[in-house]
Amino acid sequence: MSKDELDDELQVELQAQDGEAQGAAARSPATLTAFRRGFSGVAVPVITTVIAFIAGGLIVLATGHNPFSTYSSIFNGTGFNWLFPWVGGAERATAAGNLQQTLIQTTSLILVGLAVAFAFRAGMFNIGGQGQYTVGAIVAVWIGSSFGGMPAVLHIVFAIVAAGLAGAAWAGIAGVLKALTGANEVISTIMLNWIAIWLGVYCFQLGGPLQNPSMPSTPVSSNVVAGAKLPVFWGSAALQGLDVGIFISLALAVAFALLIKRTRLGYEARTVGFNPEAARYAGINVGRTWIRVMLICGAFAGVAASLDILGWKFSLFTNDIQTSQIGFYGIAVALLGRNTAGGTVAAALLFGGLLTGTSDRNINLSIDPTLVQYLTFMIEGIIILLVSTDVITLRLLKGGRRIGVTLRRRPPSDDTASQGGAV
């Protein structure tokens, strides 16, 4: 073999080794996370949402309905058409009322989404948002309906903080179990969900300790006193206008972003999420981090419940406790939002619009209301199913890189081998 041919072989080998090194770097958690937080962090949720709506439209079409008129009715029900300057008159007033309801739904969805997102960033799966929300609602309605002589601002702050602490304590049980015994948080939070639900049913059932004494035949709590209700700044308080809870929710979303990026706890949580064993080797107390993360997650869910109770519900029925699904919507919100503050807010707005737009009062009479209500669940399920497409994309990219490296390192042909032997 000539010197030039040997140089060519050496160059191919060096390129192959460099390709292997780049492939190993692409498999590192930091590189994967950077990819997901970059183009993938925006493109994948958008593509996933589009695919989910297309699939939902096909299902509507298969049932003999027009998907365009269905989605048009849902969009008008969300109130987003209020943003169009050409909408005026009675239509604009209706759109304003619908948009207020959408933002009310978005308020609590942001916080339950953050309750799931923070756990995800620490490598945990918080399925217990529903239970944490329920416990927060129980405490919020109890405090809100009591202490009638307390100053309004102090009463509101007291109810919100107490609900957040109740949700934190409830989630902290799962964190302690995981830290001390290694119990899987998925199992423990699911069990805690059911305990919270039946605890609420017991409290407000007929003859329950927190049942409204003035309504002995109705399983409902006492009403929140006027001083504990959140002020309404858009719309009519009598017609369930938009309250200041939306600002509290957005402020906590900003706090979440700062917590993740600018604090030691956020750094430790992300490190544990990448690799618990490496974090432990680096001196991080993994068990303590798990407990802290779950406490914060529960606090988010508890505050979400208090904003609903003090903002527009004002009481709690046992039927509401048993049928509520907001904690499970939080999982879809966190996944679609890529576990980031901004993404969670956007995803919460999407699901808030779906919940409002598919309500009975906003659906065109020519469309089956049951079909449209189930459409929200179908879109949610499709989004959860497709939200892992970025992982599939990364797998394909890494697979193609490995194939390229393998082809560059293929063994020499027979003629080249014989020449090499001669040399």
Phi and psi in degrees as a GROMACS rama.xvg file:
@    title "Ramachandran Plot"
@    xaxis  label "Phi"
@    yaxis  label "Psi"
@TYPE xy
-74.8014  166.183  SER-2
-62.3052  -38.4728  LYS-3
-63.9259  -39.6368  ASP-4
-66.6745  -38.6605  GLU-5
-64.461  -39.9323  LEU-6
-62.269  -39.9588  ASP-7
-63.9837  -43.4159  ASP-8
-62.7606  -42.554  GLU-9
-62.6851  -40.5023  LEU-10
-63.3232  -41.0209  GLN-11
-62.2177  -42.2157  VAL-12
-64.5755  -42.7968  GLU-13
-64.0388  -40.1139  LEU-14
-63.8817  -38.5581  GLN-15
-64.2382  -43.7264  ALA-16
-64.0339  -39.0204  GLN-17
-64.7624  -38.0213  ASP-18
-63.9055  -39.3065  GLY-19
-63.3734  -40.6511  GLU-20
-64.7369  -41.3764  ALA-21
-65.5981  -38.521  GLN-22
-62.721  -40.0483  GLY-23
-65.1211  -39.2941  ALA-24
-65.1988  -36.9848  ALA-25
-67.5082  -20.4393  ALA-26
-87.6824  -5.23367  ARG-27
-70.9308  147.968  SER-28
-58.1624  -37.6928  PRO-29
-63.1563  -42.986  ALA-30
-67.3669  -41.2688  THR-31
-60.8785  -43.4171  LEU-32
-66.0614  -41.1268  THR-33
-61.6618  -40.5937  ALA-34
-63.1731  -44.4444  PHE-35
-67.8116  -36.0355  ARG-36
-77.5497  -14.6532  ARG-37
-90.1481  -119.157  GLY-38
-59.6228  -43.5784  PHE-39
-62.5599  -33.7179  SER-40
-64.3135  -21.757  GLY-41
-105.754  -44.6883  VAL-42
-69.1676  -43.391  ALA-43
-62.4274  -47.707  VAL-44
-60.8961  -39.0408  PRO-45
-65.3114  -47.2566  VAL-46
-63.7051  -40.984  ILE-47
-60.0508  -43.9706  THR-48
-64.5133  -42.9693  THR-49
-61.495  -45.3269  VAL-50
-62.5955  -40.6977  ILE-51
-62.5155  -41.979  ALA-52
-70.6417  -35.3966  PHE-53
-64.234  -45.473  ILE-54
-61.8067  -41.2906  ALA-55
-62.7217  -38.6991  GLY-56
-63.8485  -38.1065  GLY-57
-64.8298  -37.1952  LEU-58
-66.1634  -41.3422  ILE-59
-62.5043  -41.9229  VAL-60
-63.7649  -37.7735  LEU-61
-66.4231  -23.6062  ALA-62
-87.8986  3.27592  THR-63
90.2668  12.9063  GLY-64
-108.574  162.991  HIS-65
-88.2434  114.055  ASN-66
-65.0855  -29.8549  PRO-67
-69.184  -44.7896  PHE-68
-68.2115  -32.6888  SER-69
-64.7444  -49.858  THR-70
-67.2793  -32.5217  TYR-71
-64.7655  -41.3873  SER-72
-65.4774  -40.5683  SER-73
-64.9599  -42.8547  ILE-74
-62.471  -44.2231  PHE-75
-65.1112  -32.4476  ASN-76
-70.184  -24.2871  GLY-77
-71.5587  -24.033  THR-78
87.2163  1.32149  GLY-79
-65.2147  -21.4732  PHE-80
-67.6322  -11.7796  ASN-81
-62.4642  -24.9513  TRP-82
-74.2384  -14.4396  LEU-83
-82.6429  125.414  PHE-84
-65.5298  -23.0869  PRO-85
-81.4836  -5.83434  TRP-86
-84.5434  123.537  VAL-87
-145.516  -179.167  GLY-88
66.2104  -142.567  GLY-89
-64.8229  -34.1086  ALA-90
-62.8412  -37.4566  GLU-91
-70.1272  -38.5813  ARG-92
-64.1148  -39.8421  ALA-93
-65.9272  -41.4021  THR-94
-63.2604  -37.7381  ALA-95
-63.3445  -43.5284  ALA-96
-63.2254  -40.0442  GLY-97
-67.1642  -39.3776  ASN-98
-66.3072  -35.3722  LEU-99
-60.5663  -41.6767  GLN-100
-67.514  -37.51  GLN-101
-61.8969  -44.0446  THR-102
-69.9971  -30.7537  LEU-103
-63.6032  -44.0155  ILE-104
-64.6593  -38.6866  GLN-105
-63.794  -33.5504  THR-106
-54.8475  -51.9495  THR-107
-79.2461  -29.6357  SER-108
-65.0173  -34.0228  LEU-109
-58.8091  -46.0969  ILE-110
-74.495  -39.8351  LEU-111
-69.4528  -28.6077  VAL-112
-66.6164  -41.8185  GLY-113
-65.216  -33.2178  LEU-114
-62.7398  -31.897  ALA-115
-84.8717  -38.7131  VAL-116
-63.7952  -42.0945  ALA-117
-64.9588  -37.6825  PHE-118
-65.1567  -40.7123  ALA-119
-59.7915  -40.9927  PHE-120
-64.6197  -23.4828  ARG-121
-97.3535  12.8308  ALA-122
77.166  20.2995  GLY-123
-117.434  157.249  MET-124
-118.388  100.433  PHE-125
-88.1184  96.313  ASN-126
-87.017  -3.75793  ILE-127
-91.9252  16.6608  GLY-128
-58.6012  -34.1029  GLY-129
-65.8017  -44.4503  GLN-130
-66.7584  -39.9892  GLY-131
-66.2275  -37.796  GLN-132
-64.4853  -42.3332  TYR-133
-64.3964  -44.6127  THR-134
-63.4602  -41.2773  VAL-135
-62.1352  -38.1212  GLY-136
-66.142  -40.6948  ALA-137
-60.042  -47.1369  ILE-138
-67.6124  -41.0361  VAL-139
-63.8981  -43.1101  ALA-140
-71.982  -31.0413  VAL-141
-67.4923  -48.5232  TRP-142
-69.9598  -39.4106  ILE-143
-65.2319  -29.371  GLY-144
-92.0036  -2.96233  SER-145
-113.407  -179.264  SER-146
53.6433  49.24  PHE-147
-61.327  -26.2093  GLY-148
-85.6925  -0.213382  GLY-149
-74.3594  144.944  MET-150
-55.8683  145.549  PRO-151
-57.9212  -51.8  ALA-152
-62.5196  -44.2828  VAL-153
-63.7841  -37.8339  LEU-154
-64.8412  -44.1247  HIS-155
-63.6629  -46.7918  ILE-156
-62.6616  -41.4979  VAL-157
-59.6221  -45.8415  PHE-158
-66.4269  -41.7695  ALA-159
-66.5946  -46.6331  ILE-160
-64.911  -42.2611  VAL-161
-64.4441  -40.3831  ALA-162
-64.3075  -40.8703  ALA-163
-62.9797  -41.5018  GLY-164
-65.9006  -37.105  LEU-165
-64.789  -44.6417  ALA-166
-63.3525  -38.0892  GLY-167
-64.3203  -44.2998  ALA-168
-62.8717  -38.3768  ALA-169
-67.5795  -43.2503  TRP-170
-70.872  -30.9525  ALA-171
-62.2603  -25.1509  GLY-172
-60.2653  -45.7849  ILE-173
-65.6649  -37.7404  ALA-174
-65.1145  -41.1012  GLY-175
-66.4451  -41.9091  VAL-176
-61.4669  -40.2697  LEU-177
-69.5405  -40.6886  LYS-178
-70.1783  -38.2521  ALA-179
-93.1279  -34.0634  LEU-180
-118.14  -8.8461  THR-181
77.7194  13.665  GLY-182
-62.0911  135.787  ALA-183
-66.2221  126.862  ASN-184
-67.8893  -23.3163  GLU-185
-63.1687  -47.6582  VAL-186
-66.4548  -47.2069  ILE-187
-66.2571  -38.896  SER-188
-70.8614  -34.4601  THR-189
-63.5866  -43.343  ILE-190
-64.322  -39.3751  MET-191
-66.468  -29.9856  LEU-192
-57.6014  -49.6095  ASN-193
-68.3731  -36.1287  TRP-194
-62.7362  -43.6656  ILE-195
-64.2418  -41.2883  ALA-196
-61.746  -48.4245  ILE-197
-75.1896  -23.0972  TRP-198
-64.9379  -42.8969  LEU-199
-65.0668  -41.1177  GLY-200
-60.944  -41.9884  VAL-201
-63.1094  -42.1061  TYR-202
-64.5271  -37.2789  CYS-203
-110.807  6.12207  PHE-204
-69.1494  171.998  GLN-205
-59.676  119.925  LEU-206
83.086  6.73778  GLY-207
-70.9877  163.263  GLY-208
-65.4875  -25.7711  PRO-209
-114.478  14.209  LEU-210
-71.1464  147.235  GLN-211
-63.0622  114.704  ASN-212
-67.9487  -22.4017  PRO-213
-82.7825  -6.61967  SER-214
-129.522  70.8698  MET-215
-66.3173  -17.5591  PRO-216
-99.7985  6.69846  SER-217
-124.718  126.792  THR-218
-78.556  82.2053  PRO-219
-147.072  155.64  VAL-220
-79.8607  173.866  SER-221
-72.0028  156.8  SER-222
-79.0317  146.349  ASN-223
-64.2542  134.805  VAL-224
-69.9454  159.106  VAL-225
-59.2306  -36.8821  ALA-226
-69.6674  -16.1542  GLY-227
-99.4039  1.72988  ALA-228
-83.0406  140.746  LYS-229
-69.8221  138.074  LEU-230
-65.185  141.88  PRO-231
-96.973  128.798  VAL-232
-112.703  -11.3582  PHE-233
-138.44  119.643  TRP-234
94.7818  -171.612  GLY-235
-98.1155  134.194  SER-236
-63.8196  -32.9804  ALA-237
-70.9246  -24.2814  ALA-238
-107.863  26.217  LEU-239
62.5739  57.0852  GLN-240
-74.4605  176.682  GLY-241
-77.8838  126.07  LEU-242
-99.0407  178.334  ASP-243
-76.0255  -0.600413  VAL-244
-60.4274  -28.7654  GLY-245
-62.2211  -34.7792  ILE-246
-71.7582  -36.1873  PHE-247
-63.4737  -42.5734  ILE-248
-63.8792  -44.8649  SER-249
-66.311  -37.3347  LEU-250
-63.5443  -38.9559  ALA-251
-70.861  -28.894  LEU-252
-65.5174  -40.2053  ALA-253
-64.6067  -41.162  VAL-254
-62.5308  -36.7312  ALA-255
-61.7282  -45.2361  PHE-256
-62.176  -43.0917  ALA-257
-66.3138  -38.2287  LEU-258
-61.7267  -42.7808  LEU-259
-69.3474  -41.6273  ILE-260
-97.4043  -24.4275  LYS-261
-121.456  6.11678  ARG-262
-124.26  160.05  THR-263
-66.0295  -39.6353  ARG-264
-61.2397  -41.8413  LEU-265
-63.1657  -40.9638  GLY-266
-63.2936  -45.06  TYR-267
-64.7461  -39.2386  GLU-268
-63.785  -44.1895  ALA-269
-66.6141  -37.6453  ARG-270
-64.7657  -44.8183  THR-271
-62.8606  -36.538  VAL-272
-64.7615  -34.7294  GLY-273
-69.7113  -50.6725  PHE-274
-160.89  102.749  ASN-275
-60.1032  -38.1798  PRO-276
-68.1446  -41.8608  GLU-277
-64.9919  -38.3194  ALA-278
-63.9369  -41.0124  ALA-279
-64.6832  -40.2281  ARG-280
-64.3619  -30.656  TYR-281
-80.9772  -0.463943  ALA-282
100.405  6.12145  GLY-283
-84.2997  133.626  ILE-284
-78.7829  98.3771  ASN-285
-65.3223  -45.2238  VAL-286
-60.2693  -44.2228  GLY-287
-63.755  -37.0969  ARG-288
-64.0621  -42.8187  THR-289
-59.0032  -43.2885  TRP-290
-64.5102  -45.5044  ILE-291
-62.2871  -42.6555  ARG-292
-61.2643  -45.3641  VAL-293
-66.7015  -35.2375  MET-294
-61.0321  -43.766  LEU-295
-68.0366  -40.4368  ILE-296
-58.7044  -47.3981  CYS-297
-63.252  -35.1383  GLY-298
-63.6663  -42.2424  ALA-299
-58.031  -47.792  PHE-300
-66.1715  -39.4182  ALA-301
-63.6556  -41.4787  GLY-302
-64.8516  -38.3815  VAL-303
-57.2465  -43.3902  ALA-304
-64.5857  -41.0238  ALA-305
-64.5117  -37.0638  SER-306
-66.3862  -35.0707  LEU-307
-69.0938  -44.9727  ASP-308
-66.2337  -46.3161  ILE-309
-81.2611  -17.5066  LEU-310
-93.2171  -39.8814  GLY-311
-150.775  -20.2069  TRP-312
-81.3115  -50.2624  LYS-313
67.1773  -8.22527  PHE-314
-157.982  170.549  SER-315
-138.092  115.948  LEU-316
-90.5931  151.473  PHE-317
-63.1573  -33.5109  THR-318
-65.747  -36.2939  ASN-319
-62.3299  -40.1204  ASP-320
-64.8155  -40.4066  ILE-321
-77.6868  -26.0224  GLN-322
-102.889  -8.87458  THR-323
-63.181  139.186  SER-324
-124.47  11.3798  GLN-325
-62.9879  -34.8843  ILE-326
-63.9435  -32.9749  GLY-327
-79.8815  -30.6223  PHE-328
-62.123  -31.7451  TYR-329
-60.2183  -32.0366  GLY-330
-64.4418  -46.2232  ILE-331
-64.8868  -38.4289  ALA-332
-62.9335  -44.5074  VAL-333
-66.5243  -42.7416  ALA-334
-64.9537  -45.9346  LEU-335
-67.9701  -32.6754  LEU-336
-81.8103  4.11711  GLY-337
60.0028  26.0013  ARG-338
61.2206  27.9461  ASN-339
-112.851  160.543  THR-340
-65.5058  -51.2318  ALA-341
-64.1699  -42.2135  GLY-342
-64.5533  -37.3906  GLY-343
-65.9365  -40.7295  THR-344
-61.9496  -44.7716  VAL-345
-64.5465  -43.6488  ALA-346
-65.6879  -37.7254  ALA-347
-64.1164  -37.6826  ALA-348
-64.8389  -39.6768  LEU-349
-62.0338  -50.0351  LEU-350
-70.9391  -32.5719  PHE-351
-61.7974  -41.0374  GLY-352
-65.1175  -39.1756  GLY-353
-63.863  -44.6437  LEU-354
-64.1036  -39.1536  LEU-355
-75.3849  -42.9633  THR-356
-68.1089  -24.1389  GLY-357
-98.9688  8.66357  THR-358
-71.3089  158.793  SER-359
-59.2348  -36.5531  ASP-360
-75.4501  -12.5918  ARG-361
-108.041  -0.725847  ASN-362
-92.5127  136.214  ILE-363
-60.4062  138.489  ASN-364
-64.261  -19.3728  LEU-365
-78.9459  -5.85805  SER-366
-109.332  137.588  ILE-367
-64.2815  117.046  ASP-368
-62.0658  -35.5215  PRO-369
-63.0916  -40.935  THR-370
-61.6762  -44.6907  LEU-371
-68.5251  -37.8418  VAL-372
-64.819  -41.7807  GLN-373
-70.5374  -21.3188  TYR-374
-61.1788  -35.1941  LEU-375
-61.2158  -44.2851  THR-376
-66.0385  -37.716  PHE-377
-65.0147  -45.336  MET-378
-64.1762  -40.6595  ILE-379
-59.5916  -46.6528  GLU-380
-63.7924  -39.993  GLY-381
-66.338  -39.5564  ILE-382
-62.5575  -45.0888  ILE-383
-62.892  -37.6456  ILE-384
-67.6066  -37.8429  LEU-385
-95.8948  -5.60052  LEU-386
-67.1242  -15.0782  VAL-387
-90.1702  15.5455  SER-388
-64.0336  -25.5518  THR-389
-65.6237  -34.3821  ASP-390
-65.1498  -42.0723  VAL-391
-62.6466  -41.7824  ILE-392
-61.3561  -44.1528  THR-393
-63.5804  -39.0832  LEU-394
-61.2248  -43.3152  ARG-395
-65.1641  -41.7761  LEU-396
-62.6368  -43.8092  LEU-397
-67.9408  -37.3304  LYS-398
-63.4482  -40.8887  GLY-399
-65.6638  -36.4531  GLY-400
-66.5708  -39.8527  ARG-401
-65.2441  -39.7956  ARG-402
-62.2936  -41.5089  ILE-403
-63.0014  -41.9823  GLY-404
-64.0014  -40.9633  VAL-405
-63.2994  -42.0668  THR-406
-66.1999  -35.7449  LEU-407
-70.7751  -24.6975  ARG-408
-100.436  16.9957  ARG-409
-61.8478  148.953  ARG-410
-64.5143  151.614  PRO-411
-67.1213  158.856  PRO-412
-69.755  171.766  SER-413
-62.9432  -41.5476  ASP-414
-64.1598  -42.5512  ASP-415
-65.1635  -37.9005  THR-416
-66.1175  -39.8445  ALA-417
-66.6473  -40.1268  SER-418
-63.208  -40.1693  GLN-419
-63.0296  -37.9652  GLY-420
-65.0567  -37.5409  GLY-421
-64.1233  -41.4636  ALA-422
